[in-house]
Amino acid sequence: MLSDAKIRAAKPRDKACKLADSHGLYPLVRPNGSKLWKWNYAFDGVRKTMAFGSYPAVSLAAARGKRDGARAQLDEGRDPSSIRKLIKGAATHYLHH
């Protein structure tokens, strides 16, 4: 598992690289030095990826919490990406009416 120090110390490379944490969570270190939280999972036999924000704005603990929440939705048989899109759509609809 990752530590905050390991994430901070990660240097950009020519290509984006993943630093594995646990249960499919990883920060993607991009060539420009930015670090984005991503989570790989499978729903209905389809591999999917969700983004949880950028590091350090989203801490390691917060990213793990977001992953755990999304895993709970998966355990209930619901696709976390679809739920996020529904919530975003509802919020956009609410703001524009």
N, C-alpha and C positions, 0 to 999 in steps of 0.2 A: 504494500500500500504506500501511497505517496505521503510526503510531509510537505508542509508549507515551504520549508527551506529548499527542498528538491525542486519545487515548482518555480520558486524565485530564481534559483540557480540555473534553470534550463536556458540554454543559449539557442538562438535561432540558427537554422541550417539552410542549405540551399533549397530544400524541399520541406514542406510541412511534416512534422513528426508528432507521434502520439506518445504520451507518458501514461502508461497504464496505472489505474488506481484499483478499483474493484467493482465487480458486477457490471462491467461494460462502461464504466465512467472513465473519462480521460480528458486532460487538457490537450488541445491541439496547439502545438507551438508553430506559429507561422513564420515564414522567412523574414517578415518585417518585425518580428519580435513579439507580436501580440499573442495572447493565450486565450483560447476559447474553450469553454466547457462543452463537451459532447458526451452523449450516452447512446450506445448501440444496444438494440434489443430486437426481439422478434415478436411479431403479432400475426397470428393466422399463417404461420410459415413464411412470412415476409420479413426480411431484415430491414430495420429502420434505424434512423438516427435522429435524436432530438438535441437541440442546443439549449444550454442553460445560462448563457451570458458569458461575459469576459472576466478573466482573472486580472487584477485582484478585486474588481468591483463585486464579483461573486466569489466569496471565500471558498476554501476547500470544504469546510463544514457545511456551508449553505448549498454547495453543489451536491454534496452527498445527501442532504436533506431533500433537495429537489428530485434526485434520482430515487430515493426511497419512496417519496410520494407517488412518483410515476410507476414504480414497481408495484405499489399497492393497487393502483388502478389496473395494471396488467393482471395481477392476481385475482381481481374481480371480473376478469374477462373483457376489460375495456381497453381500447387503444389510447394511450396518453396523448399521442399527436392529434388524434381526432378530437379529443376533449378540449385540448388547448385551442384548436381552430374554432370550435364552437363557442368557447368563452370569448375569444378575440372578436369573432363575428358579432356576438351579442353586445359586447362592449362598444364596438364601432357603431352598431345600429343604435344603441342607446345614446351615444354622444351626438349623433347626427339627427336625432328627432326630438 
